[in-house]
Structure formats: structure tokens, C-alpha cells
Amino acid sequence: MKLVQYPSRSSTGPTVFVGKNRFGNWVVGEQNGIFGGLFASRAQALKYALCENGQHPEAILEVAGEIELVIPHRAQEARA
């Protein structure tokens, strides 16, 4: 059975996407790029997603297709 959750209007946690990348790694990514990571297992990815989004399983979406971890470029950090 696959975990597929849909955000509700009462959800207070950020929407988080979970899925596999083209290399078979599990990827977690918050919709605005605030947090994310690569994981060896689905269980690890879901545990991280729940921890980071404040324990809101209704705000976790499992992606059917490939998903890639995107790390936003921050110009100010690059200059430091």
C-alpha cells in the first residue's frame, strides 16, 4: 500500500514532496525549497518529511514520477 496524502485546507505544515530520483534514491523536497534531502529508503524519507513539516502527514505528497532535489541558489551566501 502506497502512502498518498493530500494537503487539506486546515494543514499548517508546509507541503512536502517525496519520491525517487533517476538514480533510485529517495528524495524529499519542500515546495518552496526550504528543506530537502536524499535518502536510502522510503521510511527514512518519510520520517524526515514528517519531522521537518511539524508532524503533518496530510501535507506529504508522494510523487509517482521522478523527482529531483533542487537546492536554490542564494547570491548572498555565495559572496560570503
C-alpha positions as CSV (number, residue, x, y, z in Angstrom):
1,M,0.0,0.0,0.0
2,K,1.4,3.4,-1.0
3,L,1.2,6.5,1.2
4,V,-0.5,9.2,-0.7
5,Q,-1.6,12.2,1.3
6,Y,-3.3,15.4,0.0
7,P,-2.9,18.7,1.8
8,S,-6.1,19.9,3.4
9,R,-7.2,23.5,3.9
10,S,-6.6,23.2,7.6
11,S,-3.0,21.9,7.1
12,T,-0.5,24.0,9.0
13,G,2.6,22.2,7.8
14,P,4.5,23.0,4.6
15,T,3.7,20.8,1.6
16,V,6.5,18.2,1.1
17,F,7.1,16.0,-1.9
18,V,8.6,12.5,-1.6
19,G,9.6,10.3,-4.5
20,K,12.6,8.6,-6.2
21,N,15.1,10.3,-8.5
22,R,16.5,8.9,-11.7
23,F,19.2,7.1,-9.7
24,G,16.7,5.3,-7.4
25,N,17.4,7.5,-4.4
26,W,14.5,8.7,-2.3
27,V,14.1,12.5,-2.4
28,V,12.3,14.8,-0.1
29,G,11.7,18.4,-1.1
30,E,9.6,21.2,0.5
31,Q,7.6,23.0,-2.2
32,N,9.5,26.3,-1.7
33,G,12.9,24.7,-1.4
34,I,13.2,25.5,2.3
35,F,14.4,22.0,3.1
36,G,15.0,18.7,1.4
37,G,17.4,15.7,1.2
38,L,18.4,12.4,-0.3
39,F,17.7,9.1,1.5
40,A,18.4,5.4,1.1
41,S,14.9,4.3,2.0
42,R,11.3,5.4,1.7
43,A,10.9,5.0,5.5
44,Q,13.9,7.4,6.2
45,A,12.5,9.9,3.7
46,L,9.0,9.9,5.3
47,K,10.4,10.2,8.8
48,Y,12.5,13.2,7.7
49,A,9.5,14.8,5.9
50,L,7.3,14.4,9.0
51,C,9.9,15.8,11.3
52,E,10.6,18.8,9.1
53,N,7.0,19.7,8.4
54,G,5.8,19.6,12.0
55,Q,4.2,16.1,12.0
56,H,1.6,16.9,9.3
57,P,1.2,13.7,7.3
58,E,-1.7,15.3,5.3
59,A,0.9,17.7,3.8
60,I,3.1,15.0,2.4
61,L,2.7,14.1,-1.3
62,E,4.3,11.0,-2.8
63,V,5.3,11.7,-6.4
64,A,4.6,8.9,-8.9
65,G,7.2,10.0,-11.4
66,E,10.8,11.1,-11.0
67,I,11.7,13.9,-8.6
68,E,14.9,15.8,-8.3
69,L,16.3,17.6,-5.3
70,V,16.6,21.3,-6.2
71,I,18.8,23.5,-4.0
72,P,18.0,27.2,-4.6
73,H,21.0,29.4,-5.3
74,R,21.3,32.3,-2.9
75,A,23.5,35.0,-4.2
76,Q,24.2,36.5,-0.7
77,E,25.6,33.1,0.6
78,A,27.8,32.7,-2.4
79,R,29.6,36.0,-1.7
80,A,30.3,35.1,1.9
